[in-house]
Amino acid sequence: MMARTLHSVPAPREDARASAPARARRRRLVPLLVAVLLGQMAVAMVTTAVQQTPTIDEPVYVATAADYLHAHRVRYNAEHPPLGKLVIAVGVAVADPRVDPSFTGDQGAAGRRLLYGTGNDPGRLMLWARLPVVVLTLLFGLVVFAFARDLAGTAAGGVALALYAFSPDVIAHGSLATLDVPMAGFLLTSVWLLWRARERPRRCLPLAGAALGAALATKMSALPAVPVLMALAVLALWPARRWRALAGAGVVAVTAVAVVWAAYLAVDPRLRWDPGAAHVPVVHGLRGPLVELLPFPPAYRDGVRMQFGLENQPWQGFLFGHLYTGSRWYYLPAALLVKTPLGLLALWAAGAVALLAVRRLRPAAPYVLLPSGVLLAAAMTGARDFGTRYVVFLPLFLAVAGGCVVALWAGPPGEARGLGRPGVGGRAGWAVGTTVLLVAWVAVSSLRTFPYYLPYANEAFGGPARTHVWLHDSNVDWGQDLGRLADRLRERYPGQRVWLVYKGSGVPSAYGIHAADPLRVPVGEVRGLLVVSDSAAAKARGRLARLLDDSRPVDEVGHSITLYRR
């Protein structure tokens, strides 16, 4: 017995010595994995940023950013707060474009004037305007990784980061000088810091408030999440320290309000604002007094009123081949079914189940699922059925949830904050293999659409070449392929008569496209090459519908513009 004991004692020490190098290797592999995932995402976004011409909203944001730099006042695009455009202004400042200080047109005309009317290089200016958003999108990937790692270990962080880095919607909108991804990323950062505030309240609560304020100072669509985050701030310190929990929520709220004010002061220290010039609508009913209660600058409150005014307009939507006026409550869920990789949908669902089913993860479920659920419900009540960019926060929050699937196959609870030890057989082995295959499926589906991420559709709906059959606008055709169209016309159709119906903010002649408008002449005179943006074709009525009926599709550009022969 003594011999057996002496013989068996060294074995654990040898295992420990053997496992130490293995653990060190795993620790070295983690930064490499993060770098590889974010590296491929950076390549995808920068390539997209270089190749795409301005989308419909971008010229307005870029012109507003330039106006901030030169006029130092809130004048254009008051329906959105200034922080996101201040981020874009970092790139605009590097590009140093020529600005016409005497221009007095509206914000749309200001964007076209800056890009095409003052001698600037639109490609160079747009690339520099987009790069700060690209950098922010990559940094938010680190937040996704850290949040999932805090919840279920390093393996969960790796899975979550992969889901984020290969999300076509995140890549598409993270490569544009727009506000959707910055708002979503700031909001996720705030929720992650509230989760960490359970252990480090003094450090994390003010930072969570700053991140929440950044989200509110980027897009007003973050407002519905404020009550949820206030409740989460209380939950972070409840019930052991009830009064401190309430005080902590107050710190978050005060810091968030201060950040919003700071964003406006950064643009104009005198806070000049002319509501008459901005055509602010009157808000009736309960919304009016609620807007007045917002503790933000007058320009912010009027921006909220302008958003309500936009919601009251009769917008047209297009879903599964059906054109309609108004909105459909199920539009966004249906669009997400088309625009999300199938493997990603499966992992989102499995991750949500894991958060609710695994005991050690249940405290995190309100932090991950509740803000995204409330924002989704608010977005579904909106009047603008234009695209999944309105819910681009879902790929961020649900990537964190998707990473938590590792809790279904990780080792014992004591290993929950580490890499865990996956099972090698039975149900655990099946779960590991399924997770790996689903992540690989997401990666392959995303890489196959490169570099056409904006019109992505999953395999069940025919891929990006068929997206225009189901959806329109920023889901598929946001004016991004004007430059590619110019290249295609030069390469394949030199010297041919071109008729163009383009939906976008670009100026065709600036890219060497000299085309006539087929809607201004009799149908019988339109002969040759008819080029139509897919969003315009989706809503075709009257003369354009007759033109398309008599035309034969012969080519397409970027899965967003179709060329017809007449």
N, C-alpha and C positions, 0 to 999 in steps of 0.2 A: 504493500500500500504506500509506504514511504517512497519507494522507488518510482511508483506510478506518479505520485504527487510531484516529486522532484523533476521527473521527466516531462510532466505536463505544464509546469510553470512557465518555461521559457517561450512556449508557443505563442501566447497572447502578445508577449513583448515583440517577437518577430513580426506578428501581424501588425502591431502598432507601428514598428519601424518601417514595414513595407507599405503601410497605408499612408504614412506621412508624405513620401514622395508622390504618391498617387493624388493625394489631396492638393499638394503644391502644383502638380501638373494641371489638375482641374481648375485651380485658381488662375493659372496663367491662360488657360483656354477661354475663360469667361470674357476677358477684355478682347481677345482675338475674335470671338464670336460676335460680340457687340460691334466691333469695328467692321467686320465683314458685312453684317446685316445693314448697318447704317451706311457703309460704303457703297453697296449696290443701290441703296435708296438714293443716295446723293447723286450717283451717276445717272439714275433714271430721271430724277427731278431736274438736274442741270441740263441734260440732253433735251428734255421736254421744254424747259425754259428757253433754250437757245432756238429750237425749231419752231415754236408756236408764235404766231402773230397775236396782237392784242385781242383778248376776249372782250365781251361787251362791257363789263363793268370796269376793267382795268384802267382804261384811259382816264376815267373820272377820278379814280383813286390816285393815279400818278399825277394828274394835274392838280389835285387838291394838295398832295404832298409838296409839289413845287411851289404852290401858293403859300403854304405854311412857311417854307424856307425864305420866300422873297417878300411877301406881304405881311406875314406874322399876324394873321387874323382868321377867324372861322367865317368863311364865306361860302365855299362850295361844299356839297355833300354833307350838309348839316344833319341829314337823316341818320348818319352814323357818327359815333363819337370819334375823337381824333387819334387815339393811341395806335391803332393798326396802321393808319396813314403816316404817323410819325415813324413807325418802323420802316415803312416803304421809303420814307424821306431819307433814311440813311443811305440807301442805294442811289436815290435821285441826287443827293448831294455829291456823291462820288462821280456820277455821270456828268454833273454840272451842265444841264441843258440850257440853251437859250430860252428866255422867257419874255413874252411880250407884256410889259406892265400896263399898256394902254388897253388891253383886251377887256371887253365888258360883256361878253356873251354868257350863256348859261354853262353849267358844268360839263355837259356833253360836248358842246362846241369847244370848251376850253381844253378838253382832252385831245380832240382832233387837232386843234391849233398847236398844242405843245408838241405832239408827235409828228405832225405832217406839215405844219404851216410856218415854222420858224427856223428851218434849216437843221433840225436835229436828226440824228440817225435813230429811227424808231426801234430798230433791233437792239442796238447798244443800250439805249435808254431803258427799254423794257427789261432787258437782262439784268441790269443793275438794280432796277426797281424790284425784281423778283427775288434776287439773291438773299436779302434779309429774311424774307418769308421762308425760303429754303433752309436757311440756317436755323431759324426758329423751329421748323418742322423736325429737323434732326435732333435738336435739343429736347423736344417733347418726346421723342423716341426714348431718350434716357429716362424720362419721367415714367413712361409706360413700363420700362424694364424694372426700375427701382420699386414702383408700386407693386407689381406682381411678385417681385422677389420678397418684399416685406410680407406679403400675404402667404405665400406658399413655397418660398425657396428659390434658389438660383435657377433651377430648371424651369420653374414657372415664369421667371423673368425672361429667359431665353425664348420660350414659346410665345409669350406675349409680344416681345419685340419682333419676332418673325412675323406674327400676324399683322402687326402695325406696319412694318417695313415693306411688306408685300401687298398692302391694301391699295387697290387701284384708285379708290376715291381719295385717299390721303396723298398719294403720289401726285395725282392729277391736280388737286387744289392746293397742295403744299408747294407746287412749282409755279403758282400764279401770284401776282401782286394783288391779292384779295384778302378778305378779312375772316373767312370762315374757319380755316385751320388755326390761325392765331387765337381766336376767341375760344375754340374748343380746347386747345392746348393749355391756355391759361386756366380754364375752368378745371380741367383734370389735375393740373398742378395744385390748385387750391384744395381739391378733395383729398389728394394724396397727403398734403401737409396737415390737413385736419386729422387724417388717420394717424399720422406720426405724432400729432399733438397729444394723443393718449398717453405717451411716454415722456414727451418733451414739450409741454405746453408753452413755456415761456419763449422758446425759440421758434416754434412752429406756428403758433396762432397768429402773430403779426405777419409772418410770411404768407400764411394762408389768406389773410385779409388783403395783402398786397396783390396776390395772384387773382383773387376774386375781383378786386378793383380793376386789374388789368383786363379781365374778361369783360366787365361792364363798360370799360372805357374803349373797347374795341368794337363790340356789337351790342345793341340793345336787346337782342334775342336772348342774352344771358340773364335778363331780369327774372324770368320765371324760376330760375334755379336758386335765387337768393334766399327765399324762405327755407328751402331744403338745406342749404349749406349752413344757415343759422342754426337749424335743428341739429345738424351733424356736429357743429361746434359745441353745442350744449352736450350732446351725447358723448363727445370725446372725454369729458371730465365728469360725467354723471355716472352713478349717484354718489360716489365717495365724497366729492367736493362740489356740492350743489351750487353754493353761492359763487364759487370760483368758475363753475361751468357757465353761469349766466354772465359773469364778468368777462370770461373768455370770448363768448359770443359777441359781447359789446366791443371787445378789442378788434375782432374780425370785421365787424360792421363799420366801426370808425375808420379803420385803416383802409377798407375798400372805398369808402366815400372820399377819403383824402386822396387816394390815387386817381379817382375820376377827376376831382378838381385839379390835381397836379397836371393831368394830361391837357386840360384846357388852358391852364396857366402857361404850360410849356409852349403852346401855340401863340397865345396872346396874353401877356401879363396884365393887360388892362381889361381883358374879358369883354371886348367890344362884340356886340351882336345886334343885328338888325332883323327882327322877325318879319317885318313887312317885305323886305327884299327876298326872303326865303319862301314866301307864300305859305305860311303855316296855317293848316286848317283848324277849324274849331272842333273840339272833341266833345261829343254830347254824352249824356248818361253818366253812369258811375265812373267811367274812365277819366272824365274831366277832373273831378276832385282828387282821384288817385294820382294823376300826373302831377298835380300841384303839390302833393305831399312828398314827392321825390326830393331828397336832400342834395340835389345836384345843380350845376349852373343852369341859368335860363336857356342856354343853347341846347343843353342835353334834354331838358323837358320839352322844348319845342321839337327836337328831333324825334322824341317819342310820339308827339302829336302827328308829325309827318308820317311816321310809320303806320299809325292808325289810319291816316288818310289813304295810304297806299293799300291797306287791307280792305278798304271800302270800295276799291275799283273793281270793275267786272273783267278780271283777267281770263285769258283763254288757257285751257289745259289740254294735254294730249296724252292719253294712256291706252296702251294696247290697241292702237289704231283708231281710237275714238276721240274726236275733237269736241270739246265742250266749253261752255262759258261758266265761270264760277270755280268751285273747288270740290274735291272729293276727299272725304275724311280718310279713305284707305289709300290715297295716292302714294304717300311716302312708303308705307309698308310694301305696296306692290312694286314701287320703283326699286326698293332695296333688294327685293327678290331677284330682280333683273341685274342690278349693278354690283352685287356682292358675290365674290367667289363662293362656290358651293361648299368647299371645305371650310371656308371661313364662317359661313352660316352654321354649319354643324358644330364647329368649335365654340362659337358664341353661345349656342344653346347648351352645349355640354358644360361650358364654364359657368353659365348662370345656374344650372342644376347643381354643380359642385359647390358654388357659394351657398346655396340654400340647404344642401343635403349633408355636407361635411361639417361636423360640429365645430371644429376649430376655425372654420372659415365663416360661420354664420354672423359673427359680429361685423365682418367686413361687407356683408351683403348690402346693407343700406347705403354704404359709401359708394359702392360701385354701381349698383342697379337703380337706386332711387333717383339720383340727379339725371341720369340719362333717360330714365322712364318719364320723368316729369317734363323734361325738355322735348322728348319725342311727342308726348301728348299735346304740348303747347304748339309744336310745329304742325301737327296734324290738323289743328283748328285754323291754320293760316289760309289765306286766300290765294297764295301764289304757288301753284303747282308747277314749279320750274325745275326742280332737280334735287338729288340727294345731297347736294352741298348744304342744304338747310339742316341736315341731320348728320353732318360730318363728324360730330362729337361721338357718334356711336362706334365707329371703328377704333376710337381711342379708348373709351371706357370698356367696351366689350372685348378689346384685345387683352386688357387686364383680366377680365373675367375668363376669357379663353385660356389664358395662361394657368388659371387655377385648376384646369383639368388634371394637372399633375398630382393634385391631392387625391385623385381616384386611384393612382398607382404608385405614389411615393411611399417611402418607408414609414416607420412608426411616428407617432405624433411628436416625439422628441426631436425628430429631424426636420420638422416642418419649416424651419428657417434656414436650413442648409440645402445642399443638393438633393438630399434624400437618397434612398436606395431602391431603385425600381425593382419590382419583382421580376423574376426570370421565367416564370411559368404560370399557367392557369389564367385566371381572370386578369391579374396584374400585367402579365406579359401581353395579353391581347389588348389591354388598354394602352400600353406603351406603343405597340406596333400601330394601332389605329391612330393614335395622336401623331406619330411621326409621318404616317402616310397622308393624313389630312393636311398637315403643315406643308409637306412636299407638294401636294395637289394645289394648295393656295399659291405656293411659289411658282410652280410651272404655269398656272393659269395667268398669274400676274406678268411673268416674264414673256409669255407668248404675245401679250398685247403691246409690248414695248415697240415704239414710244407713243402709242395712241391710247393713253390712259383715260382721257376724258370720255371717249365713247365706249368704254369697256362695258361688256355684258358677259355673263357667265355662259358656260357651255349649254346649259339647259335652254337658253334663249338664243342660241346660234352664234354667240361671240360678238365682238365689236362690229363686225360687218352687218349685223342685223339689229343693232340697238335702235336705229331710226324707225324700225317697224313698230316698236313698242313705246318709245319715249321720244321727247324732243328737248329743245333748249339746252341748258347746261349739262344735261345727261349725255348729250351726244354732239351737239353742234352749237358752239358758243362763239363762233366767229374766229376760231383759233387757226384755221388752215388756209388763210388767204395767201400766205407766202408759199406754202406747198402747192397751191393751185397755180400760182404764177410759174413755178418751176415745171409743173406738169404741162402747162400750155406751151411753154418754150420748147420742151423736150419732144412732145408727141404731136402737137397741133400748131406748128408755126405757120403764121400767115392766114389762118382760118378765121372766118367771121365768128365772133363770140357774143352771145347774149347772156347776161348775168343777172341772177336774182340772189343777192348775197345778204345774209342776216348776220350783222356784226358791226363792230365799231371801226374796223380798218378802212382805209381808203384804197380801193383797188389800183388806181393809177399810180400810187406811190410804190407799188410792187411791179409795175410794168404791165398791168392788165388793162387793156383798152377794150372795153366791152360796152355794148348798148343795153338799154333797159327794154326787155321784151313786153313789159306791161304798158308801154306808152305808144305802141304802134298796133295796127290790126294784126290779128293772129296769123293771117296768111302771109304777112311779110317776115315772120320770124323763121329764117332758114339758116341752117348751119349747125353750130355747136351751142346748145342751151345748157348753161351751168346754173344749178339751183342748190342752195343750202338745204340740207335735209330738214331742218326745222321749218323753213319756208314751205317745202314740199308737204310736210305733215299737215300744215294748216291751209293748204292750197284750196282756194275757192274761186269761182268766176273764171276770169281770163287765164290765170296761171293753171288752174285745173284743166282747162281745155288744151293749153299748150302741152302739159304733161301727158294727157291722154293720147295725143298725136305724136309723141316722141318715143324714142327707143334708147334706154340706158346703155352707154358704151364704156363708161369708166367711172371711177370714184377716187376721191382724194381724202385721205385721213379718216375714212369711215364717217365723214360729216358733210361732204359735198359730192353730189352726183352730176356726171356729165351725160347729156342726152344728145342724140343726133336727130335733127329734123330735116 
